Amino acid sequence: MSDIGTRARAAAVALARAGSGDRDHALNRAAELIEERAEEILVANGRDMVAAESRGLSGAMLDRLRLDEDRVRAMAAGIRDIVALPDPVGQVMAEWTRPNGLLIQRVRVPLGVIGIIYESRPNVTADAGALCLKSGNAVILRGGSESFHSSHAIHACLVAALHDSGLPGDAIQMVPTTDREAVGHLLGRMTDTVDVVVPRGGRNLIERVQRDARVPVIGHLEGICHVYVDGAADLEMAKQIVLNSKLRRTGICGAAETLLVDRACVDTHLDPLVKALIDAGCEVRGDVTVCATDARVVETTEEDWYTEYLDAVISVRVVDGVEGAVEHIARYGSGHTESIVTEDEDAAGTFLRDVDSAIVLHNASTQFADGGEFGMGAEIGISTGRIHARGPVGAEQLTSFKYRVRGSGQTRPG
């Protein structure tokens, strides 16, 4: 691990000096290789799937792990989307001239060496490697043991693309072992070579990284996302948004876990929403009012409101207007993504202003909580922190800045 860090630091220096054309060439080549080697990647993924099924992983976890031809093509397309993004490195964020004539510029620079620790989803290997390369950073990837073969097959394409483009292969490295001790070494004993760590996974992983890391962490604990259906919501729109938010893909962090319904529309909206969810194959857990609408509803416990199901399960509660929704989210939410469905612009404005989450939406599915959908090409994760990066972490969020100051002989008077 120490040797990996040393080589990553050297590669980071080389990347910082490379032009955006070289980095983009490597990314385009990586997309080509992923497509050319799709069969190899799928064979590797098949090995991972067999092992995961034998271990009894949940349906949601298996969905995260599974690759098919469409998902491989999507990986390549995601990399090309990243190529199309503006180069953040060297971008002048602000500039001003002081009365003494000094020109001061705030300029984006790479973070340096990033350690990324993730679980299950092998496509993170492509997304993370590509975003780090676009932003001029070297990266050390540590995928989950369940995606070991898939991730290494994808990683091989990235390294080959770097070599083909004249860039150091050490710019994108992968921890070659599933031993948990390697993660401990990365978090606690590589402060001289790793500048920041980004965890992407479940609560246990995030908590461990935040507890043990000796370098800054960009991460989120979990995605307890809410949809609030206001009294002024269009019912058909609400149904579509609720079903998509919950069921499009249940295993992603942007999937809704709680539905809040305004007491003002209980008589018209609650029963159709609950029925639509159940008929679509979703288990509904609800408060007393919700349970009274359908015998198939399971009564909630206090723990349900804190639970990220990542499965076809949703908790439903009746609240007193937008203020009740905001209060519920403040108490139980994880600061990830929340949506309000309403035709009342005042209610929407209150929700968007008062809900303190990284992403808040009006009349749209929570599953838009995604860097690609935000036009970022891809993202490493959704940060729920407030320092450095918040929301989708794309190429721009993987930079810091420095000040460039140009003078013409100025000296500071005593």
Steps between C-alpha positions, in 0.01 A plus 500: 500500500785741578653431159164561333480835676851602398432416137166684512673813630751492215218447250305794646795729430515378140123545454512854635747584223309317225270691272125450488539356149714215633254422777203511264680275252552244777133521598379449143734204467367355826143520366610318183674225696202444729284446194760278330546290812132483594494122482799469737335741743173305493680169556674652803167636624348154460759363742412770750126439461534126564701568816257769617195279451667220693560745785132591506528868409167684483325570173590868526869418551496256209347770281781737595758238411348371177636614163350436159574630151292813555677584826842447342404731214373750757840494672672589175241769426550642850872535438435680171264734684784580738729578205243753376511691830707818529847434641484620861880509543636852463153652486499855638222509758534870580742784447537855617754780504604667824555878528875434503478333160530136611289266283363217715348186347336205671583199280379137511765237566479121554465367853798268439456133593150378578417170668156368402346212694175358367272198511315283248455720195786424257410794276637726776845381386445668163323808635749566778808434290373723220395787726832499680691498172287784358572709807874426493506277808668167554270246664527183706186290459386241748185323383289259699594134521172407330598695184868403503522336156270747326684803635841363406386430143379861469813633668716318245332702223577827681866415550542390140347828386745699713796314350363545148477875563847544645378557855619305806300184566546567871257791468214251548596215734288232660567334833584141396355328806168464681678497838332756729840587643578675172216743567631565851844575358355735240296691759751528778854459374520675163461864602818589312368370168117518513332841514132410534284188529158452342291208633201378304286231657288405799490637852763262639754598235439874528513495880825304496662739255387808691622346827837371384613741227794726576437707187193703395191298398232584242209269565143443602352267756185390319221615273182521705316691227148637530216588264242740643163511324347836582128573520526690172668213312366365174410140586614340175830687512544398863443133415758505223760680710447280807518175301811611311671636811451170683500227239701602192805359676455421867868440574639847429551775756254730321210258542221638719463322833220710652181646356341792684140594416334827594204452732311743277485244217464176696146442372599538133866400472603258774306190395593524128869550587510206742312275256731596212807411705364166621372405156847572362652249744613736775446422867342797676556571867286778638374693800153448642327709233682321219425156645129585496505546122603145408520175697826416323687789667737401782510730801827692530738501792712800597800328341333500158531877468878468539537205261656499154327191361672484158217263412134507395387629840381851588380673817200732470388769744231768500634844596349843559592694189839605373610601850430148625697355210797726568489407869490126425791523256707704745453231764539182295672597176863443409549824307505326162201567267139607554216586260174690529208439264269802485340757272531761777809712429502641854506151652775398257702809590469427872610139449797588277614768745447323832601140429871478581607220264761485228233470228141625513259460208160631399273276292777256409616155606767459765676265259633806317752522786781399268801679356422383148149643523649827626718525190818407686568195281511277806563526872688314767217540747259744661667690780276596791776693674525878501874547455671500160236309299126451539267304274634314195880476509618542142824611338470860618440390860825298487703818477623751753641841416802717547561873461717633221619853560666707226685819578729751339753550777266583789637480853302527819568818694614475860 
